[in-house]
Amino acid sequence: MIEITDGYDPLDPNANITITWDLMLDNDATYDVTVSLYNFQLFRHVDRPGWKLSWTWISDEAIWDMWGAEATEQGNCSRFKGGVLPHCCEKQPVIVDLMPGAPYNKQFNNCCKGGVLTSMTQDQTMYAAAFRMNVNKATINKTDNSFIMPLNFNLGVPGYTCGDPFQVPPSKFKADGGRRSTQALETWNVTCIYSQFQASLTPKCCVSLSAFYNSTIIPCPQCSCNCEGLGGTKCVKSDKTPPLLKLPHANDEEPQPLVRCSNHMCPIKVHWHVKESYREYWRVKITITNLNFVKNYSQWNLVVLHPNLRNVTQVFSFNYLPLNPYGRINDTGMFWGIKYYNDMLLQSGPSGNVQTEMLLNKDPSIFTFREGWTFPRKISFNGDACVMPPPDEYPRLPNRGHSVTEKPCLIFFSLFLLIVLVL
């Protein structure tokens, strides 16, 4: 996991979530700010319960009003006198997206998605979010009328770390049907990157393998995500189903996985089966199984690294897109569900799996059934790398029988033994 502990993913080298802070209006006592979040990641997304953006004000700023989002706490606003109090007086406000169906007078462009940010590959209409604020100026900057940028931005999603704000050229906006261009007074960007190691100390998925030419099924490695019997681990026996009312439910944060007991203890298992071999093609079946009793995986995706993916002929019942982060090296592909059909991976149960089959053309220069070349080099689910079996355990071709060139020798040897017995 060396390549993902520092927040760098070689399959998506430019991945990040960018927070853009646009100063739109600056008055004597208040200013207006538009805050936008952009998910510039090819295959990693922010699922529910969604982002919870926070920062630290430099002084005694307060948010008078908001559109497109809301603060989770109003805080202590006793220093303000009058019939109307600010929306939020917290030193470190926590901002959440509005839910779909929010009142029209509180909506804003790209708002009201429940904090969900899809990947750029899966849905171009859902990878951005935005809201607007009217902010009361701090005491220290009311005299010189300067703007002071807040610090310590946090996305509120496990695994993401945000850097310091840095000023960039002002953002430009199209108006009047695109004929006129306006721009912000000032603009700052904050870049947030993801690290799987910071998100979770244990992996979240594993891979098992099988092939038509070998009767052995290679299971997920032992204790891939956890070990049954260790202190603090919980799992459900295969012959039991936990009562629904006893399952953990959390609206503010993702509940800890409750999985079915197994040798690997992973919430997600991916099975790669080499199904058939034709003269010019070979067929693979991929099955993704949800063993988690407390989570439906919406907008899921699977990223596979395999040298023969450059010769994909057809993919059944999944969407597929080749990813080429390094130009001509076309060995990485992304799979995800078809909308309204299998784009949600249901909780553990009879329907808790999705399947596809893939037809690939045989390329003699990079393809062979020997030494496990039909199996992937790496698989990740929702951007998190899955635990793979060791390469020396991959299903191999059975020992070959006698070849045609050996048959004359066998016939000669049999005749020699017959002559000796007769004599």
Beta strands, then each sheet from edge to edge (+ up, - down):
strand 1: 16-26
strand 2: 30-40
strand 3: 52-56
strand 4: 62-67
strand 5: 69-71
strand 6: 94-97
strand 7: 128-136
strand 8: 151-154
strand 9: 160-162
strand 10: 166-168
strand 11: 172-175
strand 12: 180-183
strand 13: 186-194
strand 14: 205-211
strand 15: 214-218
strand 16: 235-236
strand 17: 259-260
strand 18: 268-277
strand 19: 281-290
strand 20: 297-298
strand 21: 301-305
strand 22: 312-316
strand 23: 319-323
strand 24: 332-336
strand 25: 344-345
strand 26: 353-361
strand 27: 378-381
strand 28: 384-385
sheet 1: 4+ 7- 2+ 1- 13+ 9-
sheet 2: 4+ 7- 2+ 1- 13+ 10-
sheet 3: 5+ 6- 3+ 8-
sheet 4: 11+ 12-
sheet 5: 15+ 14- 18- 19+ 26- 22+
sheet 6: 16+ 17+
sheet 7: 20+ 25-
sheet 8: 23+ 24- 21+ 27- 28+
end
